[in-house]
Amino acid sequence: MNMTHYMELLAVNQPWNLIIFMAFPIVLAETLAITELYVLFTRKLKGPIVRLNRFAGIAVGLYFIGIIAYIITHAVIPITQAGQWRTIIDIVAVISYLIAGLPLIWIAFQELGLVNKTLSQTAKLKTHAICVALFLVFGHVAMITGMVDPSILGYQAPQGMQMNHDEHSSTHSGKMQ
């Protein structure tokens, strides 16, 4: 089966790419989302859950700066220059993943006092909630499209390039290319 570059990134260099590009950021983002619900429902703006929410927001946002920089320089630019996108499915998967990180970066910047300084506490909570929702939407678009076989829109791997998952994970260096 053919796979998108998004899925290839997660499949190669096991288990490290899966941890770096999926597990670690998703655990932080889900921690942010769950604690966000607690804050919104209880309106308790102090305490350990709020501190955990703030930590997760800052950590995942700053982490995504690195992820986005890495993927743009090691995947998006080289794949685009080489004309190697595997149909629009591939592009949507990768770009959606990158876009998903932007609202998390905004949350980190807000928590660090770099943006939204003049907003009320309620407006900051709303911004936080909207950013979490945007992350969830774009993150799920990336995951769903990333799992689609690009051959359904006509992609054909070059001769000798199609291989099963076991061969694939042991022969690539871990780059998304």
N, CA, C and O atoms as a DFTB+ gen file, in Angstrom:
708 C
 N C O
     1  1       0.846      -1.185       0.000
     2  2       0.000       0.000       0.000
     3  2       0.882       1.236       0.000
     4  3       1.898       1.283       0.693
     5  1       0.498       2.218      -0.764
     6  2       1.181       3.505      -0.774
     7  2       0.779       4.276       0.477
     8  3      -0.293       4.046       1.038
     9  1       1.640       5.189       0.913
    10  2       1.280       6.016       2.056
    11  2       1.691       7.456       1.831
    12  3       2.577       7.762       1.033
    13  1       1.019       8.329       2.560
    14  2       1.356       9.745       2.502
    15  2       2.699       9.961       3.191
    16  3       3.169       9.113       3.949
    17  1       3.299      11.104       2.915
    18  2       4.533      11.450       3.618
    19  2       4.295      11.570       5.122
    20  3       5.174      11.241       5.919
    21  1       3.123      12.036       5.505
    22  2       2.754      12.140       6.923
    23  2       2.837      10.770       7.582
    24  3       3.470      10.619       8.628
    25  1       2.199       9.767       6.975
    26  2       2.198       8.429       7.550
    27  2       3.592       7.814       7.471
    28  3       4.012       7.099       8.380
    29  1       4.298       8.093       6.394
    30  2       5.664       7.586       6.258
    31  2       6.551       8.115       7.375
    32  3       7.351       7.369       7.940
    33  1       6.414       9.387       7.692
    34  2       7.188       9.976       8.774
    35  2       6.959       9.219      10.074
    36  3       7.904       8.941      10.812
    37  1       5.703       8.888      10.352
    38  2       5.387       8.189      11.601
    39  2       5.827       6.728      11.566
    40  3       6.099       6.138      12.611
    41  1       5.897       6.145      10.381
    42  2       6.200       4.721      10.243
    43  2       7.698       4.414      10.285
    44  3       8.097       3.335      10.723
    45  1       8.517       5.343       9.837
    46  2       9.953       5.075       9.786
    47  2      10.612       5.404      11.114
    48  3      10.060       6.131      11.941
    49  1      11.817       4.849      11.302
    50  2      12.626       5.122      12.489
    51  2      11.872       4.782      13.771
    52  3      11.901       5.542      14.739
    53  1      11.201       3.639      13.767
    54  2      10.386       3.230      14.918
    55  2      11.235       3.002      16.151
    56  3      12.339       2.476      16.010
    57  1      10.809       3.352      17.329
    58  2       9.570       4.061      17.625
    59  2       9.749       5.577      17.703
    60  3       8.819       6.306      18.049
    61  1      10.956       6.039      17.376
    62  2      11.319       7.428      17.668
    63  2      10.473       8.458      16.944
    64  3      10.020       9.413      17.574
    65  1      10.241       8.306      15.644
    66  2       9.434       9.299      14.941
    67  2       8.007       9.331      15.470
    68  3       7.401      10.397      15.572
    69  1       7.478       8.170      15.803
    70  2       6.127       8.122      16.359
    71  2       6.073       8.879      17.689
    72  3       5.110       9.595      17.963
    73  1       7.092       8.720      18.497
    74  2       7.151       9.426      19.791
    75  2       7.345      10.921      19.574
    76  3       6.638      11.731      20.174
    77  1       8.299      11.295      18.721
    78  2       8.647      12.703      18.505
    79  2       7.524      13.485      17.836
    80  3       7.207      14.598      18.256
    81  1       6.915      12.908      16.791
    82  2       5.952      13.656      15.981
    83  2       4.495      13.379      16.329
    84  3       3.606      14.093      15.866
    85  1       4.233      12.341      17.146
    86  2       2.842      12.050      17.481
    87  2       2.645      11.921      18.991
    88  3       1.898      12.706      19.575
    89  1       3.282      10.970      19.625
    90  2       2.986      10.689      21.026
    91  2       3.244      11.892      21.941
    92  3       2.344      12.335      22.655
    93  1       4.449      12.408      21.917
    94  2       4.786      13.508      22.828
    95  2       3.909      14.743      22.612
    96  3       3.325      15.239      23.575
    97  1       3.796      15.257      21.377
    98  2       2.955      16.445      21.214
    99  2       1.470      16.173      21.479
   100  3       0.767      17.053      21.976
   101  1       0.986      14.979      21.158
   102  2      -0.429      14.688      21.375
   103  2      -0.725      14.525      22.869
   104  3      -1.774      14.968      23.336
   105  1       0.172      13.903      23.616
   106  2      -0.035      13.799      25.065
   107  2      -0.109      15.195      25.682
   108  3      -0.977      15.461      26.513
   109  1       0.788      16.077      25.283
   110  2       0.747      17.452      25.798
   111  2      -0.527      18.173      25.359
   112  3      -1.167      18.849      26.164
   113  1      -0.894      18.030      24.088
   114  2      -2.092      18.713      23.574
   115  2      -3.364      18.170      24.210
   116  3      -4.281      18.935      24.509
   117  1      -3.429      16.863      24.420
   118  2      -4.608      16.282      25.069
   119  2      -4.666      16.685      26.541
   120  3      -5.750      16.903      27.083
   121  1      -3.516      16.785      27.183
   122  2      -3.477      17.293      28.565
   123  2      -4.004      18.717      28.595
   124  3      -4.780      19.084      29.476
   125  1      -3.578      19.514      27.630
   126  2      -4.072      20.886      27.504
   127  2      -5.584      20.887      27.314
   128  3      -6.286      21.643      27.986
   129  1      -6.096      20.053      26.410
   130  2      -7.538      20.025      26.115
   131  2      -8.353      19.594      27.333
   132  3      -9.383      20.196      27.636
   133  1      -7.902      18.570      28.019
   134  2      -8.643      18.069      29.184
   135  2      -8.637      19.095      30.314
   136  3      -9.673      19.354      30.926
   137  1      -7.477      19.674      30.590
   138  2      -7.417      20.678      31.654
   139  2      -8.162      21.944      31.245
   140  3      -8.679      22.670      32.094
   141  1      -8.214      22.204      29.940
   142  2      -8.982      23.356      29.436
   143  2     -10.460      23.193      29.786
   144  3     -11.108      24.144      30.222
   145  1     -10.979      22.007      29.598
   146  2     -12.386      21.734      29.954
   147  2     -12.624      21.956      31.440
   148  3     -13.634      22.539      31.834
   149  1     -11.696      21.494      32.256
   150  2     -11.811      21.695      33.700
   151  2     -11.882      23.188      34.030
   152  3     -12.749      23.624      34.787
   153  1     -10.976      23.950      33.463
   154  2     -10.940      25.396      33.740
   155  2     -12.229      26.065      33.258
   156  3     -12.799      26.897      33.964
   157  1     -12.679      25.707      32.076
   158  2     -13.900      26.321      31.534
   159  2     -15.135      25.975      32.354
   160  3     -15.992      26.832      32.571
   161  1     -15.236      24.739      32.809
   162  2     -16.426      24.333      33.559
   163  2     -16.406      24.791      35.005
   164  3     -17.449      25.140      35.558
   165  1     -15.243      24.795      35.622
   166  2     -15.185      25.167      37.045
   167  2     -14.935      26.655      37.244
   168  3     -15.297      27.215      38.279
   169  1     -14.324      27.289      36.271
   170  2     -13.889      28.697      36.359
   171  2     -12.903      28.910      37.502
   172  3     -12.702      30.033      37.964
   173  1     -12.292      27.814      37.949
   174  2     -11.219      27.925      38.936
   175  2      -9.962      28.337      38.179
   176  3      -9.462      27.597      37.332
   177  1      -9.467      29.513      38.493
   178  2      -8.345      30.072      37.749
   179  2      -7.019      29.962      38.499
   180  3      -6.017      30.566      38.116
   181  1      -7.037      29.179      39.572
   182  2      -5.819      28.929      40.344
   183  2      -5.813      27.469      40.764
   184  3      -6.857      26.821      40.837
   185  1      -4.621      26.967      41.039
   186  2      -4.510      25.603      41.512
   187  2      -3.682      24.728      40.580
   188  3      -3.216      25.181      39.534
   189  1      -3.504      23.472      40.972
   190  2      -2.618      22.581      40.217
   191  2      -3.100      22.275      38.788
   192  3      -2.274      22.115      37.889
   193  1      -4.397      22.192      38.566
   194  2      -4.909      21.905      37.220
   195  2      -4.624      23.083      36.294
   196  3      -4.266      22.890      35.132
   197  1      -4.779      24.283      36.797
   198  2      -4.490      25.480      35.995
   199  2      -2.991      25.561      35.689
   200  3      -2.596      25.922      34.580
   201  1      -2.166      25.222      36.680
   202  2      -0.716      25.212      36.444
   203  2      -0.344      24.140      35.408
   204  3       0.516      24.375      34.559
   205  1      -0.981      22.982      35.473
   206  2      -0.742      21.929      34.493
   207  2      -1.187      22.389      33.100
   208  3      -0.505      22.136      32.107
   209  1      -2.328      23.060      33.041
   210  2      -2.839      23.596      31.781
   211  2      -1.838      24.584      31.187
   212  3      -1.532      24.533      29.995
   213  1      -1.344      25.466      32.017
   214  2      -0.385      26.476      31.558
   215  2       0.908      25.818      31.086
   216  3       1.439      26.166      30.031
   217  1       1.414      24.863      31.873
   218  2       2.635      24.150      31.491
   219  2       2.450      23.423      30.159
   220  3       3.290      23.535      29.266
   221  1       1.360      22.684      30.027
   222  2       1.106      21.923      28.794
   223  2       0.980      22.868      27.604
   224  3       1.495      22.575      26.525
   225  1       0.305      23.992      27.790
   226  2       0.142      24.967      26.709
   227  2       1.457      25.552      26.242
   228  3       1.704      25.669      25.042
   229  1       2.300      25.919      27.191
   230  2       3.610      26.485      26.840
   231  2       4.485      25.408      26.202
   232  3       5.102      25.641      25.162
   233  1       4.539      24.238      26.822
   234  2       5.421      23.171      26.330
   235  2       5.044      22.721      24.925
   236  3       5.912      22.602      24.060
   237  1       3.762      22.470      24.689
   238  2       3.357      21.967      23.373
   239  2       3.506      23.049      22.305
   240  3       3.857      22.748      21.165
   241  1       3.244      24.291      22.661
   242  2       3.411      25.373      21.690
   243  2       4.861      25.559      21.286
   244  3       5.163      25.681      20.099
   245  1       5.752      25.580      22.249
   246  2       7.169      25.733      21.941
   247  2       7.700      24.501      21.196
   248  3       8.522      24.627      20.289
   249  1       7.233      23.332      21.579
   250  2       7.628      22.100      20.913
   251  2       7.226      22.132      19.436
   252  3       7.996      21.728      18.565
   253  1       6.013      22.616      19.165
   254  2       5.548      22.680      17.783
   255  2       6.348      23.662      16.938
   256  3       6.411      23.499      15.720
   257  1       6.952      24.661      17.535
   258  2       7.832      25.540      16.758
   259  2       8.953      24.701      16.150
   260  3       9.285      24.853      14.974
   261  1       9.525      23.827      16.949
   262  2      10.583      22.944      16.456
   263  2      10.083      21.959      15.422
   264  3      10.740      21.739      14.404
   265  1       8.918      21.356      15.673
   266  2       8.348      20.400      14.718
   267  2       8.091      21.069      13.379
   268  3       8.455      20.535      12.331
   269  1       7.469      22.229      13.415
   270  2       7.140      22.935      12.172
   271  2       8.408      23.313      11.420
   272  3       8.484      23.131      10.205
   273  1       9.391      23.830      12.119
   274  2      10.656      24.199      11.468
   275  2      11.303      22.963      10.844
   276  3      11.780      23.020       9.710
   277  1      11.322      21.872      11.561
   278  2      11.930      20.639      11.040
   279  2      11.191      20.142       9.795
   280  3      11.820      19.846       8.778
   281  1       9.882      20.050       9.869
   282  2       9.116      19.498       8.746
   283  2       9.181      20.406       7.517
   284  3       9.259      19.920       6.389
   285  1       9.150      21.702       7.731
   286  2       9.255      22.605       6.569
   287  2      10.619      22.460       5.897
   288  3      10.700      22.366       4.673
   289  1      11.686      22.442       6.690
   290  2      13.021      22.389       6.092
   291  2      13.404      21.004       5.585
   292  3      14.108      20.896       4.582
   293  1      12.955      19.932       6.259
   294  2      13.355      18.581       5.876
   295  2      12.336      17.839       5.019
   296  3      12.628      16.763       4.496
   297  1      11.139      18.412       4.874
   298  2      10.114      17.703       4.101
   299  2       9.435      18.615       3.086
   300  3       9.538      18.386       1.881
   301  1       8.745      19.639       3.561
   302  2       7.931      20.447       2.654
   303  2       8.764      21.052       1.524
   304  3       8.408      20.922       0.353
   305  1       9.845      21.695       1.863
   306  2      10.668      22.332       0.831
   307  2      11.287      21.297      -0.106
   308  3      11.149      21.431      -1.322
   309  1      11.968      20.264       0.416
   310  2      12.555      19.290      -0.517
   311  2      11.520      18.531      -1.353
   312  3      11.744      18.297      -2.541
   313  1      10.406      18.148      -0.757
   314  2       9.373      17.420      -1.499
   315  2       8.784      18.307      -2.587
   316  3       8.534      17.849      -3.702
   317  1       8.565      19.570      -2.264
   318  2       8.020      20.512      -3.244
   319  2       9.020      20.741      -4.374
   320  3       8.652      20.705      -5.548
   321  1      10.276      20.977      -4.024
   322  2      11.299      21.217      -5.045
   323  2      11.465      20.011      -5.967
   324  3      11.727      20.173      -7.159
   325  1      11.316      18.810      -5.424
   326  2      11.483      17.590      -6.225
   327  2      10.193      17.173      -6.920
   328  3      10.193      16.224      -7.705
   329  1       9.086      17.875      -6.639
   330  2       7.806      17.515      -7.241
   331  2       7.340      16.128      -6.826
   332  3       6.810      15.376      -7.644
   333  1       7.536      15.788      -5.558
   334  2       7.253      14.433      -5.097
   335  2       6.013      14.306      -4.208
   336  3       5.864      13.308      -3.502
   337  1       5.138      15.286      -4.234
   338  2       3.908      15.144      -3.463
   339  2       3.082      13.999      -4.043
   340  3       3.039      13.802      -5.257
   341  1       2.443      13.265      -3.176
   342  2       1.671      12.085      -3.565
   343  2       0.181      12.425      -3.609
   344  3      -0.604      11.868      -2.842
   345  1      -0.196      13.303      -4.471
   346  2      -1.549      13.827      -4.694
   347  2      -1.923      14.831      -3.613
   348  3      -1.177      15.055      -2.660
   349  1      -3.081      15.421      -3.784
   350  2      -3.591      16.431      -2.847
   351  2      -3.788      15.847      -1.454
   352  3      -3.701      16.569      -0.461
   353  1      -4.053      14.554      -1.373
   354  2      -4.213      13.894      -0.068
   355  2      -2.946      14.088       0.762
   356  3      -3.017      14.417       1.946
   357  1      -1.812      13.887       0.149
   358  2      -0.518      14.027       0.809
   359  2      -0.309      15.463       1.290
   360  3       0.115      15.695       2.422
   361  1      -0.612      16.416       0.418
   362  2      -0.437      17.826       0.759
   363  2      -1.347      18.213       1.921
   364  3      -0.905      18.872       2.862
   365  1      -2.612      17.810       1.859
   366  2      -3.562      18.145       2.928
   367  2      -3.096      17.549       4.258
   368  3      -3.178      18.216       5.290
   369  1      -2.612      16.318       4.250
   370  2      -2.168      15.678       5.486
   371  2      -1.013      16.447       6.134
   372  3      -1.053      16.752       7.326
   373  1      -0.001      16.753       5.352
   374  2       1.182      17.423       5.899
   375  2       0.863      18.861       6.304
   376  3       1.228      19.290       7.399
   377  1       0.191      19.601       5.437
   378  2      -0.108      21.007       5.734
   379  2      -1.063      21.122       6.920
   380  3      -0.910      22.025       7.742
   381  1      -2.040      20.232       7.024
   382  2      -2.968      20.256       8.164
   383  2      -2.229      20.022       9.476
   384  3      -2.535      20.650      10.488
   385  1      -1.254      19.115       9.454
   386  2      -0.454      18.861      10.650
   387  2       0.307      20.127      11.059
   388  3       0.363      20.482      12.236
   389  1       0.885      20.791      10.071
   390  2       1.618      22.028      10.362
   391  2       0.680      23.115      10.881
   392  3       1.002      23.807      11.847
   393  1      -0.474      23.263      10.244
   394  2      -1.453      24.273      10.672
   395  2      -1.952      23.966      12.086
   396  3      -2.196      24.884      12.870
   397  1      -2.104      22.691      12.414
   398  2      -2.584      22.311      13.751
   399  2      -1.675      22.857      14.845
   400  3      -2.144      23.156      15.943
   401  1      -0.406      22.988      14.564
   402  2       0.519      23.504      15.571
   403  2       0.406      24.995      15.823
   404  3       0.786      25.472      16.892
   405  1      -0.109      25.739      14.856
   406  2      -0.155      27.204      14.994
   407  2      -1.003      27.681      16.177
   408  3      -0.547      28.549      16.921
   409  1      -2.213      27.155      16.386
   410  2      -2.968      27.611      17.555
   411  2      -2.299      27.236      18.881
   412  3      -2.471      27.927      19.885
   413  1      -1.543      26.150      18.880
   414  2      -0.825      25.767      20.098
   415  2       0.317      26.742      20.374
   416  3       0.607      27.066      21.526
   417  1       0.950      27.196      19.318
   418  2       1.990      28.215      19.468
   419  2       1.367      29.509      20.003
   420  3       1.960      30.178      20.850
   421  1       0.181      29.859      19.515
   422  2      -0.505      31.058      19.992
   423  2      -0.803      30.936      21.486
   424  3      -0.636      31.896      22.238
   425  1      -1.246      29.749      21.913
   426  2      -1.506      29.526      23.345
   427  2      -0.224      29.736      24.144
   428  3      -0.242      30.401      25.179
   429  1       0.882      29.178      23.675
   430  2       2.154      29.353      24.385
   431  2       2.521      30.830      24.480
   432  3       2.926      31.312      25.538
   433  1       2.377      31.536      23.370
   434  2       2.689      32.968      23.375
   435  2       1.780      33.731      24.335
   436  3       2.228      34.645      25.028
   437  1       0.503      33.354      24.373
   438  2      -0.416      34.017      25.301
   439  2       0.000      33.732      26.747
   440  3       0.018      34.636      27.582
   441  1       0.330      32.480      27.033
   442  2       0.729      32.111      28.394
   443  2       2.033      32.784      28.806
   444  3       2.250      33.057      29.987
   445  1       2.891      33.049      27.843
   446  2       4.160      33.718      28.127
   447  2       4.029      35.244      28.130
   448  3       5.007      35.954      28.367
   449  1       2.821      35.743      27.867
   450  2       2.578      37.176      27.892
   451  2       3.069      37.912      26.656
   452  3       3.276      39.125      26.700
   453  1       3.256      37.200      25.564
   454  2       3.757      37.827      24.338
   455  2       2.635      38.346      23.448
   456  3       2.868      39.222      22.614
   457  1       1.426      37.822      23.610
   458  2       0.265      38.256      22.832
   459  2      -0.938      38.358      23.768
   460  3      -0.937      37.801      24.866
   461  1      -1.946      39.067      23.321
   462  2      -3.220      39.201      24.050
   463  2      -3.050      39.780      25.450
   464  3      -3.807      39.443      26.360
   465  1      -2.072      40.637      25.621
   466  2      -1.783      41.212      26.939
   467  2      -2.954      42.014      27.502
   468  3      -3.167      42.035      28.714
   469  1      -3.701      42.665      26.640
   470  2      -4.759      43.560      27.110
   471  2      -6.126      42.872      27.230
   472  3      -7.098      43.497      27.656
   473  1      -6.203      41.602      26.860
   474  2      -7.491      40.902      26.945
   475  2      -7.872      40.621      28.393
   476  3      -7.011      40.426      29.252
   477  1      -9.165      40.604      28.644
   478  2      -9.655      40.220      29.968
   479  2      -9.401      38.732      30.177
   480  3      -9.098      38.011      29.226
   481  1      -9.524      38.276      31.408
   482  2      -9.335      36.855      31.704
   483  2     -10.339      36.006      30.926
   484  3      -9.989      34.938      30.424
   485  1     -11.584      36.473      30.823
   486  2     -12.613      35.743      30.066
   487  2     -12.245      35.658      28.596
   488  3     -12.401      34.604      27.981
   489  1     -11.761      36.746      28.027
   490  2     -11.362      36.749      26.618
   491  2     -10.163      35.826      26.392
   492  3     -10.074      35.164      25.358
   493  1      -9.252      35.781      27.346
   494  2      -8.110      34.870      27.233
   495  2      -8.572      33.416      27.294
   496  3      -8.058      32.571      26.560
   497  1      -9.541      33.118      28.167
   498  2     -10.096      31.763      28.231
   499  2     -10.750      31.378      26.905
   500  3     -10.583      30.258      26.423
   501  1     -11.493      32.317      26.323
   502  2     -12.128      32.059      25.028
   503  2     -11.081      31.803      23.949
   504  3     -11.225      30.884      23.142
   505  1     -10.036      32.611      23.937
   506  2      -8.966      32.438      22.954
   507  2      -8.323      31.068      23.116
   508  3      -8.084      30.366      22.133
   509  1      -8.046      30.691      24.357
   510  2      -7.485      29.374      24.662
   511  2      -8.387      28.275      24.099
   512  3      -7.915      27.369      23.411
   513  1      -9.679      28.359      24.394
   514  2     -10.634      27.327      23.967
   515  2     -10.722      27.258      22.441
   516  3     -10.772      26.168      21.871
   517  1     -10.741      28.399      21.790
   518  2     -10.791      28.428      20.320
   519  2      -9.528      27.806      19.740
   520  3      -9.594      27.046      18.774
   521  1      -8.389      28.124      20.322
   522  2      -7.124      27.564      19.833
   523  2      -7.080      26.045      20.016
   524  3      -6.614      25.330      19.130
   525  1      -7.559      25.552      21.152
   526  2      -7.610      24.107      21.373
   527  2      -8.523      23.458      20.334
   528  3      -8.186      22.418      19.768
   529  1      -9.676      24.074      20.085
   530  2     -10.611      23.534      19.097
   531  2      -9.980      23.507      17.701
   532  3     -10.123      22.521      16.978
   533  1      -9.291      24.571      17.323
   534  2      -8.632      24.608      16.018
   535  2      -7.564      23.522      15.904
   536  3      -7.436      22.864      14.872
   537  1      -6.801      23.346      16.982
   538  2      -5.813      22.265      16.974
   539  2      -6.488      20.917      16.748
   540  3      -6.030      20.118      15.931
   541  1      -7.569      20.668      17.469
   542  2      -8.254      19.382      17.339
   543  2      -8.791      19.165      15.925
   544  3      -8.680      18.065      15.383
   545  1      -9.364      20.193      15.333
   546  2      -9.901      20.060      13.973
   547  2      -8.775      19.773      12.981
   548  3      -8.839      18.792      12.239
   549  1      -7.751      20.615      12.961
   550  2      -6.673      20.430      11.982
   551  2      -5.848      19.169      12.271
   552  3      -5.390      18.500      11.345
   553  1      -5.663      18.853      13.541
   554  2      -4.940      17.637      13.894
   555  2      -5.661      16.390      13.412
   556  3      -5.033      15.450      12.926
   557  1      -6.977      16.385      13.546
   558  2      -7.735      15.225      13.082
   559  2      -7.807      15.164      11.556
   560  3      -7.789      14.075      10.983
   561  1      -7.887      16.303      10.903
   562  2      -7.825      16.308       9.434
   563  2      -6.489      15.700       8.992
   564  3      -6.450      14.884       8.071
   565  1      -5.408      16.096       9.647
   566  2      -4.086      15.559       9.305
   567  2      -4.034      14.051       9.517
   568  3      -3.543      13.314       8.661
   569  1      -4.541      13.595      10.658
   570  2      -4.496      12.159      10.944
   571  2      -5.336      11.354       9.962
   572  3      -4.903      10.309       9.475
   573  1      -6.521      11.836       9.677
   574  2      -7.412      11.097       8.776
   575  2      -6.849      11.077       7.358
   576  3      -6.742      10.012       6.751
   577  1      -6.490      12.238       6.829
   578  2      -5.964      12.258       5.463
   579  2      -4.608      11.566       5.397
   580  3      -4.260      10.976       4.375
   581  1      -3.849      11.635       6.476
   582  2      -2.553      10.962       6.511
   583  2      -2.661       9.458       6.367
   584  3      -1.733       8.810       5.882
   585  1      -3.787       8.898       6.785
   586  2      -3.988       7.451       6.693
   587  2      -4.571       6.997       5.362
   588  3      -4.669       5.797       5.107
   589  1      -4.956       7.935       4.518
   590  2      -5.547       7.586       3.228
   591  2      -4.439       7.170       2.252
   592  3      -3.370       7.779       2.214
   593  1      -4.706       6.150       1.485
   594  2      -3.787       5.692       0.454
   595  2      -3.859       6.676      -0.715
   596  3      -4.910       6.787      -1.346
   597  1      -2.778       7.389      -1.022
   598  2      -2.832       8.391      -2.094
   599  2      -3.097       7.800      -3.479
   600  3      -3.383       8.539      -4.421
   601  1      -3.005       6.496      -3.606
   602  2      -3.285       5.890      -4.917
   603  2      -4.755       5.995      -5.296
   604  3      -5.100       5.822      -6.465
   605  1      -5.636       6.278      -4.323
   606  2      -7.058       6.420      -4.682
   607  2      -7.278       7.643      -5.571
   608  3      -8.296       7.746      -6.255
   609  1      -6.318       8.568      -5.555
   610  2      -6.389       9.720      -6.465
   611  2      -5.350       9.625      -7.577
   612  3      -5.046      10.614      -8.243
   613  1      -4.809       8.421      -7.770
   614  2      -3.952       8.196      -8.917
   615  2      -2.464       8.123      -8.670
   616  3      -1.711       7.894      -9.616
   617  1      -2.004       8.305      -7.449
   618  2      -0.558       8.228      -7.191
   619  2      -0.055       6.814      -7.448
   620  3      -0.674       5.831      -7.039
   621  1       1.076       6.733      -8.133
   622  2       1.739       5.450      -8.342
   623  2       3.187       5.608      -7.912
   624  3       3.908       6.476      -8.405
   625  1       3.595       4.759      -6.990
   626  2       4.984       4.805      -6.533
   627  2       5.899       4.413      -7.685
   628  3       5.532       3.570      -8.502
   629  1       7.073       5.005      -7.761
   630  2       8.030       4.595      -8.796
   631  2       8.329       3.099      -8.677
   632  3       8.295       2.541      -7.580
   633  1       8.620       2.456      -9.806
   634  2       8.920       1.025      -9.804
   635  2       9.993       0.718      -8.766
   636  3      10.999       1.421      -8.665
   637  1       9.762      -0.342      -7.999
   638  2      10.728      -0.759      -6.995
   639  2      10.650       0.016      -5.707
   640  3      11.390      -0.283      -4.771
   641  1       9.764       1.022      -5.621
   642  2       9.662       1.840      -4.411
   643  2       8.560       1.366      -3.474
   644  3       8.565       1.725      -2.297
   645  1       7.615       0.567      -3.968
   646  2       6.552       0.084      -3.099
   647  2       7.087      -1.072      -2.283
   648  3       7.716      -1.981      -2.824
   649  1       6.843      -1.042      -0.993
   650  2       7.278      -2.130      -0.128
   651  2       6.315      -2.241       1.026
   652  3       5.535      -1.328       1.297
   653  1       6.377      -3.357       1.695
   654  2       5.484      -3.493       2.846
   655  2       6.034      -2.693       4.014
   656  3       7.155      -2.189       3.958
   657  1       5.253      -2.579       5.058
   658  2       5.614      -1.730       6.201
   659  2       6.922      -2.166       6.852
   660  3       7.737      -1.311       7.199
   661  1       7.153      -3.478       7.030
   662  2       8.365      -3.940       7.692
   663  2       9.611      -3.552       6.900
   664  3      10.594      -3.083       7.474
   665  1       9.567      -3.748       5.576
   666  2      10.695      -3.354       4.752
   667  2      10.881      -1.846       4.801
   668  3      12.005      -1.348       4.872
   669  1       9.755      -1.118       4.761
   670  2       9.776       0.334       4.737
   671  2      10.436       0.904       5.983
   672  3      11.278       1.798       5.894
   673  1      10.053       0.387       7.144
   674  2      10.560       0.963       8.387
   675  2      12.014       0.640       8.608
   676  3      12.686       1.357       9.349
   677  1      12.536      -0.422       7.990
   678  2      13.927      -0.763       8.235
   679  2      14.876      -0.177       7.187
   680  3      16.092      -0.224       7.373
   681  1      14.348       0.372       6.094
   682  2      15.236       0.840       5.041
   683  2      15.308       2.349       4.916
   684  3      16.114       2.848       4.131
   685  1      14.517       3.085       5.641
   686  2      14.552       4.545       5.541
   687  2      15.216       5.140       6.768
   688  3      15.222       4.543       7.845
   689  1      15.764       6.300       6.589
   690  2      16.534       6.942       7.659
   691  2      15.670       7.676       8.668
   692  3      16.171       8.088       9.715
   693  1      14.392       7.849       8.386
   694  2      13.555       8.569       9.319
   695  2      13.112       9.912       8.792
   696  3      12.301      10.588       9.425
   697  1      13.627      10.309       7.651
   698  2      13.202      11.577       7.061
   699  2      11.879      11.421       6.364
   700  3      11.536      10.337       5.892
   701  1      11.140      12.495       6.299
   702  2       9.854      12.497       5.593
   703  2      10.125      12.883       4.158
   704  3       9.886      14.029       3.775
   705  1      10.620      11.953       3.351
   706  2      10.882      12.229       1.941
   707  2      10.581      11.022       1.125
   708  3      10.736      11.046      -0.095
